[in-house]
Amino acid sequence: MTDIRKDLAPAIVLGKSDHAKLTALAEAGLDRWPDLADRLLAELERAKVVADSKVPESIARMGSSVTYSTNAGQQQTVTLVYPADADIDQGRISVMTPIGTALIGLKTGQSITWRDRADKRHKLTVEAVKMPEAV
Protein backbone atom coordinates (compact mmCIF):
# COMPACT_ATOMS: atom_id res chain seq x y z
CA MET A 1 0.00 0.00 0.00
CA THR A 2 1.29 3.44 -0.86
CA ASP A 3 1.85 6.08 1.76
CA ILE A 4 -0.63 8.96 1.39
CA ARG A 5 1.12 12.21 2.17
CA LYS A 6 -1.57 14.77 1.39
CA ASP A 7 -5.09 15.24 2.72
CA LEU A 8 -7.79 15.47 0.07
CA ALA A 9 -11.01 17.29 0.95
CA PRO A 10 -13.03 17.80 -2.25
CA ALA A 11 -16.15 19.94 -2.42
CA ILE A 12 -19.22 18.09 -1.18
CA VAL A 13 -22.95 18.65 -1.66
CA LEU A 14 -25.79 17.83 0.72
CA GLY A 15 -29.53 18.34 0.57
CA LYS A 16 -31.10 20.59 3.22
CA SER A 17 -32.92 17.77 5.01
CA ASP A 18 -29.85 15.48 5.20
CA HIS A 19 -27.75 18.42 6.38
CA ALA A 20 -30.24 19.31 9.15
CA LYS A 21 -30.65 15.69 10.35
CA LEU A 22 -26.91 15.01 10.28
CA THR A 23 -26.13 18.24 12.14
CA ALA A 24 -28.58 17.24 14.88
CA LEU A 25 -27.08 13.72 14.98
CA ALA A 26 -23.52 15.01 15.25
CA GLU A 27 -24.41 17.55 17.93
CA ALA A 28 -26.23 14.86 19.92
CA GLY A 29 -23.19 12.60 19.62
CA LEU A 30 -20.64 15.09 20.94
CA ASP A 31 -20.75 13.62 24.47
CA ARG A 32 -20.80 9.97 23.42
CA TRP A 33 -18.50 9.95 20.34
CA PRO A 34 -16.68 13.31 20.39
CA ASP A 35 -14.06 12.49 17.72
CA LEU A 36 -16.58 11.05 15.26
CA ALA A 37 -19.10 13.82 15.91
CA ASP A 38 -16.41 16.49 15.39
CA ARG A 39 -15.36 14.91 12.08
CA LEU A 40 -18.95 14.81 10.86
CA LEU A 41 -19.55 18.42 11.94
CA ALA A 42 -16.41 19.50 10.07
CA GLU A 43 -17.68 17.82 6.90
CA LEU A 44 -21.11 19.41 7.34
CA GLU A 45 -19.56 22.86 7.77
CA ARG A 46 -17.76 22.65 4.45
CA ALA A 47 -20.70 21.19 2.50
CA LYS A 48 -22.59 23.15 -0.12
CA VAL A 49 -26.22 22.84 1.02
CA VAL A 50 -28.86 22.76 -1.71
CA ALA A 51 -32.58 22.03 -1.94
CA ASP A 52 -33.21 18.29 -1.68
CA SER A 53 -34.60 18.23 -5.22
CA LYS A 54 -31.35 19.76 -6.52
CA VAL A 55 -29.02 17.05 -5.19
CA PRO A 56 -27.62 15.21 -8.23
CA GLU A 57 -28.12 11.44 -8.38
CA SER A 58 -24.33 10.99 -8.40
CA ILE A 59 -24.01 12.36 -4.82
CA ALA A 60 -23.61 9.99 -1.85
CA ARG A 61 -26.39 10.75 0.62
CA MET A 62 -28.32 8.99 3.35
CA GLY A 63 -29.82 5.75 2.07
CA SER A 64 -27.70 5.58 -1.05
CA SER A 65 -25.52 2.61 -1.98
CA VAL A 66 -21.97 3.71 -2.65
CA THR A 67 -19.31 1.67 -4.41
CA TYR A 68 -15.82 2.90 -3.59
CA SER A 69 -12.26 1.78 -4.13
CA THR A 70 -9.42 2.16 -1.66
CA ASN A 71 -5.80 3.09 -2.15
CA ALA A 72 -5.06 -0.60 -1.50
CA GLY A 73 -7.03 -1.51 -4.63
CA GLN A 74 -10.04 -3.02 -2.85
CA GLN A 75 -13.58 -2.23 -3.94
CA GLN A 76 -16.62 -2.29 -1.68
CA THR A 77 -20.28 -1.32 -1.84
CA VAL A 78 -22.01 0.01 1.28
CA THR A 79 -25.26 1.76 2.11
CA LEU A 80 -25.06 4.95 4.19
CA VAL A 81 -27.43 4.80 7.16
CA TYR A 82 -28.04 6.35 10.57
CA PRO A 83 -26.34 4.62 13.54
CA ALA A 84 -29.50 2.76 14.65
CA ASP A 85 -29.77 1.12 11.21
CA ALA A 86 -26.12 0.11 10.85
CA ASP A 87 -25.36 -3.56 10.19
CA ILE A 88 -21.91 -4.24 8.80
CA ASP A 89 -22.88 -7.80 7.82
CA GLN A 90 -25.60 -6.34 5.58
CA GLY A 91 -23.28 -3.66 4.20
CA ARG A 92 -25.10 -0.83 6.01
CA ILE A 93 -22.55 1.53 7.54
CA SER A 94 -23.27 4.38 9.88
CA VAL A 95 -22.56 7.91 8.78
CA MET A 96 -20.98 8.24 12.25
CA THR A 97 -18.05 5.99 11.24
CA PRO A 98 -14.86 7.36 9.68
CA ILE A 99 -15.73 5.86 6.27
CA GLY A 100 -19.37 6.94 6.47
CA THR A 101 -18.33 10.48 7.28
CA ALA A 102 -15.79 10.46 4.44
CA LEU A 103 -18.37 9.25 1.89
CA ILE A 104 -21.27 11.58 2.68
CA GLY A 105 -21.67 14.30 0.06
CA LEU A 106 -19.09 12.96 -2.39
CA LYS A 107 -19.95 12.46 -6.04
CA THR A 108 -18.93 9.72 -8.42
CA GLY A 109 -15.27 10.13 -9.37
CA GLN A 110 -14.22 12.12 -6.28
CA SER A 111 -11.50 10.98 -3.90
CA ILE A 112 -11.03 11.87 -0.24
CA THR A 113 -8.61 10.97 2.51
CA TRP A 114 -9.83 9.86 5.89
CA ARG A 115 -8.12 8.81 9.09
CA ASP A 116 -8.85 5.62 10.97
CA ARG A 117 -8.98 5.37 14.75
CA ALA A 118 -5.21 4.88 14.83
CA ASP A 119 -4.90 8.19 12.90
CA LYS A 120 -3.56 6.43 9.79
CA ARG A 121 -4.45 8.20 6.55
CA HIS A 122 -6.41 6.30 3.87
CA LYS A 123 -7.79 7.34 0.49
CA LEU A 124 -11.04 6.26 -1.11
CA THR A 125 -12.58 7.05 -4.48
CA VAL A 126 -16.31 6.90 -5.20
CA GLU A 127 -16.91 4.64 -8.19
CA ALA A 128 -20.73 4.65 -8.25
CA VAL A 129 -23.73 5.93 -6.30
CA LYS A 130 -27.18 4.38 -6.47
CA MET A 131 -30.32 5.49 -4.69
CA PRO A 132 -32.70 2.80 -3.42
CA GLU A 133 -35.73 1.98 -5.54
CA ALA A 134 -38.88 3.81 -4.46
CA VAL A 135 -41.27 1.45 -2.69
N, C-alpha and C positions, 0 to 999 in steps of 0.2 A: 504494500500500500504506500502511496506517495504521501510525503509530508505536506500538509496544506499550510502555507505561510501567511495567507492573506484572508481576512474576513470578507465575505461577500454578503451584502444586504441589499438586494434589488428592490425596486419599487413594488409595493403590494397594493391590492385593491380589495376592499371589503364592502359588502352591502350594509346599509344602516342598521338593519335588525340584527345581523350577526355581530356587528361592531358593538351595539348596545348590550346584547346578551353576554358577549365575551368579556366586555369591560366589567360588567357586574360579577361574572364568574371569577375573574382575576382578582378583583377587589375583595371578594368574599374569601378567596384563598390565601390572602396575604399572611394570615396568622398560621394557617396549617401547612402551606407549601410556599414559603416566601420566595425562594429562588425561582421556582417555576412560574409563580404569579408575576414576579417582576419581569421575567423574560417575556411573558405574554403581554403584559402592559406595555413594554417597550415596543413590541411589534405593532400593537394597536395604535400607539402614538404616531408611528411613522406611516401608517396605512392611509391611502387615499380612500375616503368614505364616499360612496355613491348610493343613489337610490337602488333598492333591491332589484328592480326591473332592469337596471343598467349594468349589472354585474355580468361580464361576458361568461359564456359557458366554459371557457378554458381556464377559469379561475378556481383554485381549490378553496372550497368553503365548507361549512358544516353540512354533513350528510353526503358529501361527494366522495367518490372513490378516486384515489390518486395513485397512479403508477409512477414510481420514482426509481432512479438508479443512484448508486452510491459511488464514491471515489474508489471503492474496492471492486467495482464492476458488478455488484449484485443488483438485481432488480426486484422490487416488491410492490404489491398493490395493497393499499389500506383504505379504510373508510374513516373519515374524520368525524368523531362523535364527542359528546359531552362526557365528563368523567363517569357518571352513573351508567352510561351505556357502553363503556369500554369493555372489550373482550378480545384479548390478544389472539386467542385460539380461533376466533371468527374473523380476524383481520380488522377489528374495530379499535382504533387507537384514540385515546383521549387527546384533545387539543391542549390539555395541561401536561403533556409529556414534551421532552425536548424536540422530538421529531414532529409531533403534532403542531407545536408552536412554530417550528421552522416552515412547515408546509402551508399553513393557513395564509390565504391571500396571494400565493404564488400562481403564476400562469404557466401553461405548457411551454417548455423550453427554458424556463428560468432555473438558475442554480443559486443555492444559498449555503453558507456554512453554519453549522450549529455545534454546540459544545455538549458533550455528554456529562454525566455526573462527576466524572473524574477530570473534567475540564479539558478533555482532548477534543481537538477541532476535527470535524467531519464535513464533507461536502455532499450535497444531494442535488439532483437535477430532476425536475418534474418532466416526465415523459408523456403522460396523458391524464386528463381529468374527465370524469364521467359523473353526471348527476343521476340519482336514482330515478327509476321509472315512476311516473305519477300513478298512484293507486286509486 
